[in-house]
Structure formats: C-alpha cells, structure tokens
Amino acid sequence: MLLVLLASAGVLAATPGAPTVWTEGPTEKVRPSAQPEAQRDVHLVGARNEFVSFQLALHGGASGLRGVRAQLEGLTGPDTITAPDVTLYREELITTRRPSVPEAEVGPWPDPLVPDVDEIGGEVRRAFPFDVPAGETRALWVDVRVPEDAAVGEYHGEVQLTGEGFSEVVPVRLTVVDATLPSTPSLATAFLLWPPHVCLAHTGSETCGSPEEEVALLSAYHRMALEHRISLSSAFPRTPGPTDWAAFDAEWAPFLDGTAQTRLPGARVTSVQYVGEPTAEGLADFARHFAERGWLTRAYDYVGDEPPFGTTWEDVASRVALTRSAAPGLRTLLTTTAQEVEAHGLAEQVDVLAPLINHFEGTEPPYEGNQRATYEGLRSRPGAELWLYQSCMSHGCAYGTNAPENRPGAGWPSYMLDRSGAKARAMEWLTFLGGGTGELYYQTVGMLASAWEDQFRFNGNGDGTLFYPGTPATIGGMSHVPVASLRLKLIRQGVQDYEWLELVSDAGDPEFAREVARELIPAASQVPDDGDAFDAARLRLVARYLELTGQPPLR
C-alpha cells in the first residue's frame, strides 16, 4: 500500500502553551491526550491507482482552537490531482467503557471518519468547522488517490488550516512511482454484512421500509467497501422463493462486472456468498445463472461455521453433499483447519478452507507453531484456496479470557478500535506469509445501529462493526451514506501492502518479500504496535520493486 514518510524538514518545535499542528502517519491513533510534537512536512510515496494517506494532529494549547477548517485543493506536478481524488475527514471520537484487552485504555478513541465531502453522494457533510478543547488534541485524516493515469514524478500541495485567530500551512509532497495497483485486489476478501443491520441503523426498520431503499443503502455500502478494497460478499437482499434474476442483474451486476461508480475504475467484488434457501433447486439455479454471467468462479457456499461449535460436523457433511450434487461448480467454504477436515473425511470436498490465524500459526497445541505445511495439499489442488481470518480469539471471546499473547507491544492482529493501528494493518501481511489468497471476516455491521455510542461485542470494541451509519442527523447533508472507520482505512492499507508484496514477488524476488514481512511480524502472535515499522517495511518493498524493474531509486 502507500507509504507515508514523515520528515522533520527543520521546522521549529512547538511553543509551550500555543496551539500546535503536526503530522502523523496513517497507522498512529491520535487520541485527545496526544502531546504536541514539532510540525513536520509530509512526504507520500505511491503507485498509480493507490490511496496514500496521512493525519494532521491539532493540539489546542492553553486556550483551545475554535472554528477550525481544513482544505487541500490538490497536488500539482507533471499532472494535477484534485477532488474527488483528495478527501479530508475529521476524526470523531468513540468512548469505550470496557477495554478489549487489559492494557487498552478506557476512554475516547478516534475511529469514525466524518468526510468534508462524502465519497458516495458527493455532499458536503459536517466535518468542518470543529473546535479543539484547551489541553487536548484532535486529528484529521487525509486521503489522496493517485489517478490511474498519473505521470511519474513529484507533486506538491499545501493543507490550509484556519480558525478563529489561527492559520497554519502544512506542505505535502507526493512521489508517484512507475507502478500501478489493480482496482480489483489480488487478495480475495469475503467481509460479511447482514442487511437488516443496515436497514435498522438507517431507517429504524429491519426491512428498510421498501425494497428500493434497501437496494439503495446496500449499494452505497458495496461502493464504500470497493473503495476500501474489500468485498461485502453477503450484502444482498434475502428474498423468499426463486430469485428474480433480471432484477438481480439490474441492481448488482455493476458490482460483479466492475462497472459500478467507484474511484477505483473497474473495481469488482472478489467473492459472492450464496444467501438463498439451502435447497437443491436454489443452489442449482444460483450456480446456473452465475455460470452464465461468468461470476461462478468468485461464488461460494458457506457450508458451515467453526464446527463443531457453530455447525455440527454432520450438518457440514450434509451441506457439502447437497452443494456438490446440486451445484457441482459452486465452491464450498468452511471455517476450520486442514487437520479437522482430514479427520472428518472432507479434505477433498472443501474448496476454500479458512482457518483462524490463531490456529494457523498458534501458540498452543495442537496448533503450536506455523502450520503452513499442513495446507500444501489444499493449495496444490486445482481450484482450492487457503483463506485466513481473525476473530474475537485475537483478544479473548469472553470477558476475562484475553489471549495471554496480548502483552504491550505485541499480540494478534486485531480490528478492535482500542487496539493499535498496526494490529489492524497486519492481517494481510500474515495472509501473504501463509500462502493465502483470501481473507474472511464474519461481520461488518454487527452493531451498526449503536455504532456511534457503543460497539462492545464478543469482548471487543468494534468486533464485527467496521462502518458507521452516516445519517443526515449525524453527519449533515441530505442522503444516507456509510461512514468509514479508521480501521477500514487501515485494512485497505493492509490490502495495498499485500499488492506490494506480490509486485516484488512477481518482479523476481519473492524471498525478499517474505523476508521483509517476517522481519516485520516474527509470528502471528507478535504483531508490533509500531506503525512506522510498517511504513518502513513497505518502503523497502517499493525500493526493491524499483530496483527489480530498472527504475531510478527513491529520493
């Protein structure tokens, strides 16, 4: 993904008691207690069609700041990069009441990103103006998408910050390198979404009040997800009886064909879950239509969840037999380990195997140590894939059962809002190291209706909730849109990191890519909290790619 370099550039240190502005990389979570630092210039490095991001932190000093506004009109160089490829957000705070892990501080954490102009409707929202209380810090997030046809070279711009009696300018430099990231990621993702949660959060009704409103809202969430390089594989309306395929194609084919309106041209979903009734007729009809449209290779039937806990092994075997018989071209997906499917005689019947990261590179028997070798048979089978996923096991699924590995500075990858940003960026690096080609996440809107106030679920703050409901009452404007979490941005960065690992590998040095990833994350239970280390690792990948492709080194 993008790399953010922060260079001090000789700027004077903050004056004690005066308001202060400084910059942070994308992986730092800037909390109200953050102390002022010296102001720094921003140097971004990115490929074409890549999102590069940074943060601006504002400390109120002794008197506070009022009426703060921010503007980045664009970046100029060989070309000009302007809106909608430049987006500013105000980082809203969520107050936790219980920690996800013992060392996590309880209190305000940055997570919802209220846009200045939203990505979906293009409306001005309620990001600005805002106040910074005396003695506290607030932060802004800045996204820059490098256009897919941008010329290689140096670009420059300035973030203008103003307020009552306050004015600052933050220089921004962007180096565009000769590489292009694909709009549809190399890494398949299946991030699940239960439509009634979206409807309830936005309309107060689990059915959205009308099929048209449900389609409009789900379409907005699909667009937001694609812009963050993930696929909402189950975000489709559930209807009884046979599917009206003409209506389905009219509403959802753009997301499957890559013609939906997104800033990533041609982006399409990488996975689609069968969400119909578990009948032979339904499965056969689904597989037939998806084969006719050329979508079947991305579809799957979720035949069971974490057996024997979520589903019995008997039910898994029955569902696999049904799917194989009724829809032989439809892939089967199961969340379990290679050892378990082998023990239950299903090793040749599961096409997509998704073990927990805790069981793929675990710390306790029977999964102690790296288990990659046990998946070589799966990975060598034509059409079969290894996906990985994380869950509440990263922090402990019941209160008081926190994983012992989660000591300060280490621990499992995590999408909890009160864990470090590095934890949210790590999963895709581990998937690369494991030889995986996809990632599963069980839910993205689990507590959407209460997301602005409380997301504590399965002993974690934010477990299964990666969006916020952007209602007009909450963020302004006239239309309902999804609001991205800071964690969603970090997941996007992880997916883009995966692309750079693949670029270096495909350019001829997979050993170097694995070396960089393993030096960054020694084991799945030892993810560092140092966001700068992730940025530095990515810069090593960029530099090596330029070297392998005969390009000048970075300056």
C-alpha positions as CSV (number, residue, x, y, z in Angstrom):
1,M,0.0,0.0,0.0
2,L,1.1,3.5,0.2
3,L,4.0,4.6,2.2
4,V,3.9,7.7,4.3
5,L,7.3,9.2,5.1
6,L,7.4,11.9,7.7
7,A,10.4,14.2,7.5
8,S,11.1,16.9,10.1
9,A,12.4,19.4,7.5
10,G,13.8,21.7,10.1
11,V,10.5,23.1,11.4
12,L,10.7,24.7,14.8
13,A,9.4,22.9,17.8
14,A,6.0,23.8,19.3
15,T,5.8,26.8,21.6
16,P,4.6,25.7,25.0
17,G,1.0,26.8,25.6
18,A,0.4,27.7,22.0
19,P,-1.8,25.7,19.6
20,T,0.3,23.2,17.7
21,V,-0.1,21.3,14.4
22,W,1.9,18.3,13.4
23,T,1.7,15.3,11.1
24,E,1.3,11.6,11.8
25,G,1.5,8.5,9.6
26,P,-1.7,6.6,8.9
27,T,-1.1,3.9,11.5
28,E,-1.0,6.1,14.6
29,K,-4.2,6.5,16.5
30,V,-4.2,10.1,17.7
31,R,-6.0,10.3,21.0
32,P,-7.1,13.5,22.8
33,S,-4.2,13.0,25.3
34,A,-1.6,13.1,22.5
35,Q,1.1,15.7,23.3
36,P,2.4,18.3,20.7
37,E,5.3,17.4,18.5
38,A,7.3,19.5,16.2
39,Q,5.5,20.3,12.9
40,R,6.6,18.2,10.0
41,D,6.3,18.1,6.3
42,V,4.6,15.2,4.7
43,H,6.2,13.0,2.0
44,L,4.0,10.4,0.4
45,V,5.1,7.7,-1.9
46,G,2.6,5.9,-4.0
47,A,1.8,3.9,-7.1
48,R,-0.8,4.9,-9.7
49,N,-4.3,3.8,-8.5
50,E,-3.2,3.7,-4.9
51,F,-4.6,5.5,-1.9
52,V,-2.0,7.4,0.1
53,S,-2.9,8.8,3.5
54,F,-1.7,10.9,6.4
55,Q,-3.0,12.5,9.5
56,L,-2.9,16.1,10.9
57,A,-2.9,16.5,14.6
58,L,-4.0,19.7,16.3
59,H,-3.3,20.5,19.9
60,G,-5.4,23.3,21.4
61,G,-2.7,24.6,23.6
62,A,-3.7,26.7,26.7
63,S,-6.7,28.4,25.1
64,G,-8.0,25.9,22.6
65,L,-9.0,26.3,19.0
66,R,-12.4,27.3,17.6
67,G,-13.9,27.1,14.1
68,V,-11.2,25.0,12.6
69,R,-11.4,24.3,8.9
70,A,-9.0,22.4,6.6
71,Q,-8.5,22.5,2.8
72,L,-6.2,20.7,0.4
73,E,-7.2,21.9,-3.1
74,G,-4.9,19.4,-4.8
75,L,-1.4,18.4,-5.7
76,T,0.4,19.7,-8.8
77,G,3.4,18.3,-10.7
78,P,3.5,16.5,-14.0
79,D,-0.3,16.4,-13.7
80,T,-2.8,17.8,-11.3
81,I,-4.5,15.7,-8.6
82,T,-7.7,17.3,-7.2
83,A,-11.1,16.3,-5.9
84,P,-12.6,13.7,-5.8
85,D,-9.2,12.1,-5.5
86,V,-8.4,14.3,-2.5
87,T,-10.7,13.8,0.6
88,L,-10.4,15.3,4.0
89,Y,-12.1,13.8,7.1
90,R,-12.5,14.8,10.7
91,E,-11.7,12.0,13.1
92,E,-14.6,11.6,15.5
93,L,-14.1,10.0,18.9
94,I,-15.8,6.9,20.4
95,T,-15.7,6.5,24.2
96,T,-15.1,2.9,25.3
97,R,-16.3,1.7,28.7
98,R,-14.6,-1.6,28.9
99,P,-11.2,-2.5,27.3
100,S,-10.8,-5.1,24.6
101,V,-7.5,-6.2,26.3
102,P,-6.3,-5.3,29.8
103,E,-3.7,-2.8,28.7
104,A,-6.1,-0.8,26.5
105,E,-7.0,2.5,28.0
106,V,-10.7,3.1,28.5
107,G,-11.9,6.4,27.2
108,P,-12.0,8.3,23.8
109,W,-10.5,6.7,20.7
110,P,-10.5,8.0,17.2
111,D,-12.4,5.9,14.7
112,P,-15.4,7.4,12.7
113,L,-14.1,9.5,9.8
114,V,-16.6,12.2,9.0
115,P,-16.0,13.4,5.5
116,D,-15.8,17.0,4.3
117,V,-17.4,15.9,1.0
118,D,-18.5,12.3,1.1
119,E,-17.3,9.6,-1.3
120,I,-20.8,8.2,-2.2
121,G,-23.2,11.1,-2.6
122,G,-20.7,13.9,-3.1
123,E,-22.4,16.0,-0.5
124,V,-20.8,18.4,2.0
125,R,-21.0,16.9,5.4
126,R,-20.3,18.1,8.9
127,A,-16.6,17.7,9.2
128,F,-15.9,21.4,9.5
129,P,-15.8,23.6,11.4
130,F,-14.8,22.0,14.7
131,D,-13.2,23.0,18.0
132,V,-10.2,21.7,19.8
133,P,-10.5,22.0,23.6
134,A,-7.7,23.5,25.6
135,G,-5.1,21.0,26.5
136,E,-6.4,18.4,24.1
137,T,-5.7,17.0,20.6
138,R,-7.9,16.3,17.7
139,A,-7.0,14.9,14.3
140,L,-7.8,15.0,10.6
141,W,-7.4,12.2,8.1
142,V,-6.3,13.0,4.5
143,D,-6.8,10.5,1.6
144,V,-5.1,11.1,-1.8
145,R,-5.8,8.6,-4.6
146,V,-3.2,8.6,-7.2
147,P,-5.0,8.6,-10.6
148,E,-4.5,5.5,-12.7
149,D,-3.1,7.6,-15.5
150,A,-0.9,9.9,-13.3
151,A,2.5,10.7,-14.7
152,V,5.5,9.6,-12.7
153,G,7.2,12.3,-10.7
154,E,7.0,14.8,-7.8
155,Y,3.8,16.5,-6.8
156,H,3.3,19.3,-4.3
157,G,0.4,20.8,-2.3
158,E,-0.5,22.5,0.9
159,V,-3.1,21.8,3.6
160,Q,-4.5,25.1,4.7
161,L,-5.7,25.2,8.3
162,T,-7.7,28.1,9.6
163,G,-9.7,29.0,12.7
164,E,-10.5,32.0,14.9
165,G,-7.2,33.7,15.2
166,F,-5.4,30.7,13.8
167,S,-3.8,29.9,10.5
168,E,-1.3,27.2,9.5
169,V,0.1,25.7,6.3
170,V,1.3,22.1,6.1
171,P,3.4,21.3,2.9
172,V,2.7,18.0,1.2
173,R,4.9,16.2,-1.2
174,L,3.9,13.1,-3.2
175,T,6.3,10.9,-5.2
176,V,4.5,8.9,-7.8
177,V,6.4,5.8,-8.9
178,D,6.1,3.8,-12.1
179,A,3.8,1.0,-10.8
180,T,0.0,0.5,-10.9
181,L,-2.1,-1.2,-8.3
182,P,-5.1,-3.1,-9.6
183,S,-8.6,-1.8,-8.9
184,T,-9.7,-5.3,-8.1
185,P,-7.3,-6.6,-5.4
186,S,-5.2,-9.7,-5.9
187,L,-6.3,-10.7,-2.4
188,A,-9.9,-12.1,-2.4
189,T,-11.9,-10.9,0.5
190,A,-15.2,-12.0,2.0
191,F,-16.3,-9.5,4.6
192,L,-19.9,-10.4,5.5
193,L,-22.8,-8.0,6.0
194,W,-26.3,-8.7,7.3
195,P,-28.7,-6.4,5.5
196,P,-31.2,-5.9,8.4
197,H,-28.5,-4.3,10.5
198,V,-28.0,-1.7,7.8
199,C,-31.7,-1.1,7.4
200,L,-32.3,-0.8,11.2
201,A,-29.4,1.7,11.6
202,H,-30.6,4.0,8.8
203,T,-34.4,3.6,8.8
204,G,-35.4,2.1,12.1
205,S,-36.8,-0.9,10.3
206,E,-35.1,-4.2,9.6
207,T,-36.6,-4.2,6.1
208,C,-35.7,-0.5,5.3
209,G,-39.4,0.3,4.6
210,S,-39.2,-0.7,1.0
211,P,-37.1,-2.9,-1.4
212,E,-35.9,0.2,-3.2
213,E,-34.5,1.8,-0.1
214,E,-32.8,-1.5,0.9
215,V,-31.1,-1.7,-2.5
216,A,-30.0,1.9,-2.4
217,L,-28.4,1.5,1.1
218,L,-26.8,-1.8,0.3
219,S,-25.4,-0.4,-3.0
220,A,-23.8,2.5,-1.0
221,Y,-22.1,0.1,1.3
222,H,-20.9,-2.0,-1.6
223,R,-19.4,1.1,-3.2
224,M,-17.7,2.2,0.1
225,A,-16.3,-1.3,0.5
226,L,-14.9,-1.5,-3.0
227,E,-13.2,1.9,-2.5
228,H,-11.5,0.3,0.5
229,R,-10.5,-2.8,-1.5
230,I,-12.8,-5.3,0.3
231,S,-15.8,-7.2,-0.9
232,L,-19.1,-7.4,1.1
233,S,-19.7,-11.0,-0.1
234,S,-23.1,-11.4,1.6
235,A,-24.6,-7.9,1.3
236,F,-27.6,-8.8,-0.9
237,P,-31.3,-8.7,0.0
238,R,-32.8,-12.0,1.1
239,T,-36.0,-12.9,-0.8
240,P,-38.2,-16.0,-0.4
241,G,-38.7,-18.2,-3.4
242,P,-36.9,-18.2,-6.7
243,T,-34.6,-15.3,-7.5
244,D,-35.7,-12.7,-10.0
245,W,-32.5,-12.7,-11.9
246,A,-33.5,-9.8,-14.2
247,A,-33.9,-7.6,-11.1
248,F,-30.7,-9.0,-9.5
249,D,-28.7,-8.3,-12.6
250,A,-30.1,-4.7,-12.9
251,E,-29.1,-4.0,-9.3
252,W,-26.0,-5.9,-8.6
253,A,-24.3,-6.8,-11.9
254,P,-22.3,-3.5,-11.9
255,F,-20.6,-4.6,-8.7
256,L,-19.8,-8.0,-10.1
257,D,-18.8,-6.8,-13.6
258,G,-16.7,-3.8,-12.5
259,T,-19.0,-1.1,-13.8
260,A,-20.2,0.4,-10.5
261,Q,-19.3,4.1,-9.9
262,T,-16.2,4.0,-7.7
263,R,-12.9,5.9,-7.7
264,L,-11.1,2.7,-8.5
265,P,-12.1,2.2,-12.1
266,G,-13.3,-1.3,-12.9
267,A,-13.3,-2.5,-9.3
268,R,-15.4,-5.5,-8.8
269,V,-16.3,-7.8,-5.8
270,T,-13.9,-10.7,-5.4
271,S,-16.3,-13.1,-3.7
272,V,-20.1,-13.7,-3.5
273,Q,-21.8,-15.9,-1.0
274,Y,-24.9,-17.9,-1.8
275,V,-27.5,-16.4,0.5
276,G,-30.6,-18.3,-0.7
277,E,-32.5,-21.1,0.9
278,P,-30.4,-24.3,1.3
279,T,-32.3,-26.3,-1.3
280,A,-31.1,-28.2,-4.3
281,E,-33.3,-26.1,-6.5
282,G,-32.0,-22.8,-5.1
283,L,-28.4,-23.8,-5.3
284,A,-28.7,-25.2,-8.9
285,D,-30.5,-22.0,-10.0
286,F,-27.8,-19.8,-8.4
287,A,-24.9,-21.8,-10.0
288,R,-26.6,-21.8,-13.4
289,H,-27.1,-18.1,-13.5
290,F,-23.7,-17.2,-12.1
291,A,-22.1,-19.5,-14.7
292,E,-24.0,-17.8,-17.5
293,R,-22.8,-14.4,-16.3
294,G,-19.2,-15.5,-15.7
295,W,-19.3,-15.0,-12.0
296,L,-19.3,-18.6,-10.7
297,T,-15.6,-18.7,-10.0
298,R,-16.0,-16.0,-7.4
299,A,-19.0,-17.5,-5.7
300,Y,-19.1,-19.9,-2.8
301,D,-21.5,-21.7,-0.5
302,Y,-20.7,-21.3,3.2
303,V,-21.2,-24.9,4.3
304,G,-20.5,-24.4,8.0
305,D,-19.0,-22.2,10.6
306,E,-16.3,-23.4,13.0
307,P,-17.6,-26.9,13.5
308,P,-18.4,-28.4,16.0
309,F,-19.2,-25.1,17.7
310,G,-21.1,-23.1,15.1
311,T,-22.2,-26.1,13.0
312,T,-22.1,-29.8,13.7
313,W,-19.8,-31.9,11.5
314,E,-22.9,-33.9,10.5
315,D,-24.6,-30.8,9.2
316,V,-21.4,-29.8,7.3
317,A,-21.1,-33.1,5.6
318,S,-24.8,-32.9,4.6
319,R,-24.5,-29.4,3.2
320,V,-21.3,-30.3,1.3
321,A,-23.1,-33.3,-0.3
322,L,-26.1,-31.1,-1.2
323,T,-24.0,-28.4,-2.8
324,R,-21.8,-30.9,-4.7
325,S,-24.8,-32.7,-6.0
326,A,-27.0,-29.7,-6.9
327,A,-24.3,-27.2,-8.0
328,P,-21.0,-29.0,-8.7
329,G,-19.3,-25.9,-10.0
330,L,-20.0,-23.9,-6.8
331,R,-17.2,-23.7,-4.4
332,T,-17.7,-24.8,-0.8
333,L,-16.2,-22.7,2.0
334,L,-15.6,-23.9,5.6
335,T,-14.0,-22.1,8.6
336,T,-11.8,-24.8,10.1
337,T,-8.4,-26.3,9.9
338,A,-6.7,-28.8,7.5
339,Q,-6.3,-31.2,10.3
340,E,-10.1,-31.2,11.1
341,V,-11.3,-31.6,7.5
342,E,-8.9,-34.5,7.1
343,A,-10.1,-36.1,10.3
344,H,-13.7,-35.9,9.2
345,G,-13.1,-37.2,5.7
346,L,-13.9,-33.9,3.9
347,A,-10.4,-32.8,2.8
348,E,-11.3,-33.3,-0.9
349,Q,-14.8,-31.7,-0.5
350,V,-13.9,-28.3,0.8
351,D,-12.7,-25.9,-1.8
352,V,-12.0,-22.8,0.3
353,L,-10.6,-23.6,3.7
354,A,-10.5,-20.6,6.2
355,P,-8.6,-21.4,9.4
356,L,-8.3,-18.9,12.3
357,I,-5.0,-17.1,12.3
358,N,-4.7,-18.4,15.9
359,H,-4.8,-22.0,14.5
360,F,-2.6,-21.3,11.5
361,E,0.4,-20.0,13.5
362,G,-0.6,-20.7,17.0
363,T,0.9,-20.7,20.5
364,E,-0.9,-23.7,21.9
365,P,-1.2,-27.4,21.0
366,P,-2.4,-28.9,18.6
367,Y,-1.7,-25.8,16.5
368,E,1.6,-24.6,18.1
369,G,3.9,-23.1,15.6
370,N,3.5,-22.4,11.9
371,Q,1.0,-24.9,10.3
372,R,1.6,-23.8,6.6
373,A,3.0,-27.2,5.6
374,T,-0.3,-28.9,6.5
375,Y,-2.1,-26.8,3.9
376,E,0.2,-27.7,1.0
377,G,-2.2,-30.4,-0.2
378,L,-5.1,-28.0,-0.3
379,R,-3.1,-25.3,-2.1
380,S,-1.9,-27.7,-4.7
381,R,-5.4,-29.0,-5.5
382,P,-6.8,-27.2,-8.6
383,G,-9.5,-24.7,-7.7
384,A,-8.9,-25.0,-4.0
385,E,-7.8,-22.0,-1.9
386,L,-6.5,-21.1,1.5
387,W,-8.1,-18.1,3.2
388,L,-7.3,-16.8,6.7
389,Y,-9.5,-15.0,9.2
390,Q,-9.3,-13.4,12.6
391,S,-11.9,-13.3,15.3
392,C,-12.5,-12.5,18.9
393,M,-9.8,-15.0,19.7
394,S,-7.4,-12.2,19.0
395,H,-8.4,-10.6,22.3
396,G,-10.5,-13.3,24.1
397,C,-14.1,-14.1,23.2
398,A,-15.4,-13.9,26.7
399,Y,-14.7,-11.2,29.3
400,G,-11.6,-12.1,31.3
401,T,-10.3,-14.6,28.8
402,N,-7.9,-12.3,27.0
403,A,-5.2,-14.1,25.0
404,P,-2.0,-14.1,27.0
405,E,0.0,-13.1,23.9
406,N,-1.6,-9.6,24.0
407,R,1.1,-8.1,26.1
408,P,2.1,-4.5,25.4
409,G,3.8,-4.0,22.1
410,A,2.8,-7.5,20.8
411,G,-0.3,-9.6,20.3
412,W,-2.5,-10.9,17.5
413,P,-3.8,-8.9,14.5
414,S,-7.0,-7.1,15.6
415,Y,-9.8,-5.0,14.2
416,M,-10.7,-3.6,17.6
417,L,-10.9,0.2,17.8
418,D,-8.9,0.4,21.0
419,R,-6.0,-1.7,19.7
420,S,-3.1,-0.1,17.8
421,G,-3.5,0.8,14.2
422,A,-0.6,-1.6,13.4
423,K,-2.8,-4.5,14.6
424,A,-5.5,-3.6,12.0
425,R,-2.9,-3.4,9.2
426,A,-1.2,-6.7,9.9
427,M,-3.7,-9.4,8.7
428,E,-2.9,-9.1,5.0
429,W,0.9,-9.4,5.7
430,L,0.2,-12.7,7.6
431,T,-2.0,-14.0,4.8
432,F,0.8,-13.4,2.3
433,L,3.3,-15.2,4.6
434,G,0.9,-18.1,5.0
435,G,0.5,-18.5,1.2
436,G,-3.2,-17.5,1.5
437,T,-5.1,-15.9,-1.4
438,G,-8.1,-14.6,0.6
439,E,-9.4,-13.2,3.9
440,L,-12.7,-13.8,5.6
441,Y,-14.3,-11.6,8.2
442,Y,-17.5,-12.6,9.9
443,Q,-19.4,-9.3,10.0
444,T,-19.0,-5.6,9.3
445,V,-22.2,-4.1,10.6
446,G,-22.9,-6.2,13.7
447,M,-23.6,-3.2,16.0
448,L,-24.2,-0.6,13.3
449,A,-27.4,0.8,15.0
450,S,-25.4,1.7,18.1
451,A,-22.0,2.3,16.5
452,W,-21.7,6.0,17.4
453,E,-22.2,5.1,21.1
454,D,-21.2,1.5,21.7
455,Q,-19.6,-1.3,19.7
456,F,-18.7,-3.7,22.6
457,R,-19.4,-7.2,21.3
458,F,-17.7,-10.5,21.9
459,N,-15.5,-8.8,24.5
460,G,-14.1,-6.3,21.9
461,N,-14.8,-2.7,21.0
462,G,-15.7,-2.9,17.3
463,D,-15.8,-6.6,16.9
464,G,-17.8,-7.1,13.7
465,T,-18.5,-3.4,13.1
466,L,-16.3,-1.6,10.6
467,F,-18.8,1.1,9.4
468,Y,-20.9,3.9,10.9
469,P,-24.4,4.9,9.8
470,G,-24.0,8.3,8.1
471,T,-27.4,9.7,8.6
472,P,-28.2,13.3,7.9
473,A,-28.9,13.9,11.5
474,T,-25.5,12.7,12.5
475,I,-23.2,14.0,9.7
476,G,-25.3,16.5,7.9
477,G,-26.3,16.5,4.2
478,M,-29.5,15.2,2.7
479,S,-28.8,11.5,2.0
480,H,-27.8,8.4,4.0
481,V,-24.3,7.1,3.4
482,P,-21.9,4.7,5.1
483,V,-19.1,6.3,7.1
484,A,-15.8,4.6,7.1
485,S,-13.9,3.8,10.3
486,L,-10.3,4.5,10.7
487,R,-9.9,0.7,10.9
488,L,-11.4,0.3,7.4
489,K,-8.7,2.6,6.1
490,L,-6.0,0.5,7.8
491,I,-7.5,-2.7,6.3
492,R,-7.2,-1.0,2.9
493,Q,-3.6,-0.2,3.6
494,G,-3.0,-3.8,4.5
495,V,-4.6,-5.0,1.2
496,Q,-2.3,-2.5,-0.6
497,D,0.7,-3.8,1.3
498,Y,-0.3,-7.2,0.1
499,E,-0.2,-5.9,-3.5
500,W,3.4,-4.6,-3.0
501,L,4.5,-7.9,-1.6
502,E,3.0,-9.5,-4.7
503,L,4.6,-6.9,-7.0
504,V,8.1,-7.6,-5.6
505,S,7.5,-11.4,-5.8
506,D,6.2,-11.2,-9.4
507,A,9.1,-9.0,-10.4
508,G,11.5,-11.8,-9.4
509,D,12.3,-11.7,-5.7
510,P,9.7,-13.5,-3.6
511,E,12.4,-14.3,-1.0
512,F,12.9,-10.6,-0.3
513,A,9.2,-10.1,0.1
514,R,8.9,-12.9,2.6
515,E,12.0,-11.7,4.4
516,V,10.6,-8.1,4.8
517,A,7.2,-9.5,6.0
518,R,8.7,-11.9,8.5
519,E,11.1,-9.3,9.9
520,L,8.2,-7.0,10.4
521,I,6.0,-9.7,12.1
522,P,8.0,-12.5,13.6
523,A,4.9,-14.5,14.3
524,A,1.2,-14.1,14.1
525,S,1.0,-13.5,17.9
526,Q,3.8,-10.9,17.8
527,V,2.4,-8.1,15.7
528,P,4.2,-4.9,16.7
529,D,2.4,-1.7,17.6
530,D,4.9,0.4,15.8
531,G,3.2,1.9,12.7
532,D,6.4,3.4,11.5
533,A,7.8,-0.1,11.2
534,F,5.0,-1.0,8.7
535,D,5.7,2.2,6.7
536,A,9.4,1.4,6.6
537,A,8.8,-2.2,5.5
538,R,6.6,-1.0,2.7
539,L,9.2,1.5,1.6
540,R,11.7,-1.4,1.4
541,L,9.3,-3.2,-0.9
542,V,8.8,-0.1,-3.1
543,A,12.6,0.4,-3.3
544,R,13.2,-3.2,-4.2
545,Y,10.4,-3.1,-6.9
546,L,12.0,-0.1,-8.5
547,E,15.4,-1.8,-8.5
548,L,14.0,-5.0,-10.0
549,T,12.2,-3.1,-12.8
550,G,15.2,-0.9,-13.6
551,Q,13.9,2.4,-12.3
552,P,15.8,5.2,-10.5
553,P,15.8,4.9,-6.7
554,L,13.6,7.0,-4.5
555,R,14.8,10.4,-3.4
